[in-house]
Amino acid sequence: MGGLARDMKTLPTRGRYSERSAASGIGPVVPQRRNHPKAAYLKGLPMIKHIVMWNVRGEDAEQKLASATDVKARFEGLVGKIPGLRSLEVGIDVSRVSYACDVVLYTEFEDEAALAAYAEHPAHLEVRQQLEGVRTDRYQVDYTI
């Protein structure tokens, strides 16, 4: 058995990997789990990405970091509560350059209908209400792949 295939069998995984892909030694080894965040993309099915960036309130760097951390924690609390939400990641800016936003939300949804349902989902609406006044500027991009 080739080195790549042998190594793939020893990796600790939560899903099954294609032995054929591993044995061939060509291309990436593709996760075979149905609920894998990139499964739709890898199968050629449409997926929509929803990216939002905010600036947050704060008189100094410490207060802004506290606000950004609050935003991060509240959005991360949505994981597992929103049908069709495949992936959610929240990042806090570390560059501290004047033109950077303070927080970014990166999400992947099964389709546009799932994104629309997220926008009106009670858990999401609750987070938005809790963060009213914390976020000052908002920028958004939604696109399909």
N, C-alpha and C positions, 0 to 999 in steps of 0.2 A: 504494500500500500504506500502511495506517495506521501511525502512529508506534510503537504497541506491537508490532505484528507485525514491522515493520522492525527495531526494537531487539532483539527476541527472536532474530532470525536472526543478529545480530552477537554475541550473548553466547557466550563460550566455555563449552561444556557437554560433559559426559561421556556424557550420554544424549540421547535424542530428545525434543523437546517437541512437543506437539500444536499444529500450525499453526492448526487450527480454533479452539482456545481462544485463541491469541494474536490471531488475526485478528478474533475476535468482540469482543474488548476487555472481556468480562465474566468475572468470576470469576478464580480463580487459574489460572496456567498449570501444568498437572499434568505432572510427569515421567512419561514413558512407559516407563521401564526396569522390567523384571520384578523385579529385585533391589533396587529402591529401598526404603529402610526403611519408607516410608509407603505403599507400593504396595498392601499387603493392606488397610490402613485405607481408602484411597481407593476401592478396589473393593468395599468393604462386607464383606470377609472378616474373620473374627475374628483378633485379635492379642492377645497377653498382654504386659503390662508388669510387670516385676519390679524393684522399687526397694528397696534396702537401705541403711541408714545405720548407721555405726559411730562409736564413740568409740575412740580408740587410746591405748596406753600412752605415757608420757613424763613425766619429772620437771619439765620446763619446756617453754615454747613451741617451742624449737628441737628438742628430742627428739620432741615430738608431731608437728611438721612432718615430721621425718625418717621417723617411723612412717607417717604419712598418705601421704607420697610413695612409700614402699615398697608400701603397699596399692594405690595408684593404678597403679604400674608393673606389678605382678603381674597385676592384673585386666585391664589393657589388653593384656597379653601373650596373652590368650585370643582376641582378635579373629582371625577366620579359622580357628579350631580347633574351634569348636562348631557342629555342624549345627543349623540353625533359629534361630540367634542373628542377628537382623537388625541390631541396633544396640547399642552399648555405649559408655557415657560414665561417667567417674569424675571427681567434683569434690571439691576440698578446700575446706573452709569458710574464708572470709576475714573473716567477721563477728566472730569471736572472742567472741560473747556467751555467757554461761554456760550457756544452755539449748540451744545449737546442737550438733549432732553434728559430728564432725571430718571425716568422709568420707561421700560418697554415691555409690552405684552405681546407674545408671539403665540398664536393658536392655529391649529389645523382642524377643520371640520370636514365631515363626510361630503357635504354638498352645500349649496346655497340655502336650501330649506333648513338644514341644521343650524347654519349661521343665523338665519332669521328667527328660528325658534330660541336660540341662545339669547338674542337681543331682548326677547320678551319673557324669558324664563324667570320665575319668581326669585330664585337664588341669585341670579345675575342682577336683577333689579334691586334686590336688597343690598348687594355690594355697592352698586352705584349710589344708592341713597346714603349708605354709611360713609361714603367717601365724598359726599357733596361738600364743596368748599376746600377740600384737601388738594384736589387737582386743579391747576390754573389754566394750562394750555393743553390742547388735545389735538393730535394728528393721527390720521388713520389711513391705512391702505388695505384693501381686500382684493385678492386676485386668485384665479383658478390655475391649477397646473394639471 
